[in-house]
Amino acid sequence: MNRNNKSYRIAIDARRLGSKQSSGIGVMVQELINHIIKIDCDNQYTIITSKQSNQLIPKGVSNLKVRVVDFPFYSIGEQLSYPRLLAKQGYDLIHYTNFNSPVFFRKAKSIVTVHDLIPWLFPGSRRQRNWLHQRLYRFVIKR
């Protein structure tokens, strides 16, 4: 148990695991899961994943559940339906392993991993993204 003698319900958004564009993020997520199951038996983890990455999640771990979802990245579903699902589950903490997360979801504490700060530190250094994407990126980093 941790200091508070409480078991936390923690979700990890692993939807990028195993996707075509996930080489670096996917490796980080896979290693995160592999290490968590070795060092933490007290907290309850839910790995939120897509159909294609479900088979990459370790099976038979007592404090690890898998939740398969179908919310495409940068979609309306990710911003509207995904937060409803998260709210129903009552997680204490959610780790979004990429900056695309439900922007206005505040029902649980969250950690957002941003893998590339170049667009934030040096605007215009990469191809210009649409206005909404730029605003959401800044919003996620500031919160």
Number of C-alpha atoms within 10 A of each C-alpha: 11 10 5 6 8 10 13 15 17 21 25 22 21 29 27 23 26 22 13 8 10 14 12 11 20 21 13 15 22 16 11 14 17 13 11 13 17 9 8 13 15 16 17 16 25 20 21 25 24 22 12 13 17 20 11 11 19 14 11 8 12 11 14 20 17 18 15 16 14 14 17 13 13 13 12 12 15 18 19 15 14 18 18 15 11 17 13 9 11 13 19 14 17 22 18 21 23 19 19 19 23 22 16 11 16 10 16 14 12 19 15 17 15 15 11 10 11 11 16 13 9 9 12 11 10 9 8 11 11 8 8 9 13 14 11 17 18 14 13 17 13 7 8
